[in-house]
């Protein structure tokens, strides 16, 4: 019941956001967002997607290795492309990650550890994104600039508490104590391991940078001529809003961009157009994931055909 409510809540939330935006701004910003996309923007977004996907796969490989379920980087890149495509095209935004973890877990005969690797990899990436966003919003003007000192203090306290908690080895034999011990152990021995945390932070920073540049390209394609120093904090702010569960990112992204651009005088309509352009660029950039899906599907069919005994063999055995 709770999963059904959560799933429908995402769909309804995205639909309500779109309805309000169309009611207030009309359909033109959405249509313009599709119309103004050109081949140069698509090519640039696809090239940046290669960089960010390789960095995500590298981060996943590091975390998986720490949990004892390592995988080759080429396989990680292919699986991550497939995961991104599923996340963009299916409701929820995590279907691809779950599929990635389960598929890897079946390959290594340990679904539990593989899912933990995916969860910690995504968690580490979002923590780095949050920290970088707070730093940029502290330095550059934005609609939330006045509140950022308090947010920065809260983030520092939260991260410090997580690090300290990971260093403490909880005792006791209760289920809660065992869970705390497992979580703390993963953070301590995998995410914050001496040879891992710097690489994870570097990979995550490159991913955030690649997504931010893609957003800047979308803004320029949508006709925004404001300097990058003004658009960058808005890009990071909107990327943080996109973490909200939705249907492939649609809904919160357009609503957040309309608010952010309107708040700094760039126009809510231009914000929606930028968000739509960004959505189209991301969708096209993840299309290699669709090819990975097709190849995997064909391989499974051929494998199942080889494993089935032929009719003559069945008759001989009979």
Buried (B, 14 or more C-beta within 10 A) or exposed (E): EEEEEEBEEBBEBBEEBBEEBBEEBEEEBBEBBEEBBEEEBBEBBBEBBBBBBBBBBBBBBBBBBBBEBBBEEEBBBBBBBBBBBBBBBBBBBBBBBBBBBBBBBEBBEBBEBBBBBBBBBBBBBBBBBBBBBBBBBBEBEBBEEEEBEEBBEEBEEEEEEBEEBBEEEBEEEEEEEEEBBEBBEBBBEBBBBEEBBEBBBBBBBBBBBBBBBBBBBBBBBBEBEBEEEBBBBBBBBBBBBBEBBBBBBBBBBBBBBBBBBBBBEBBBBBBBBBBBBBBBBBBBBBBBBBEBBEEBEEEEEEEEEEEEEEEEEEEEEE
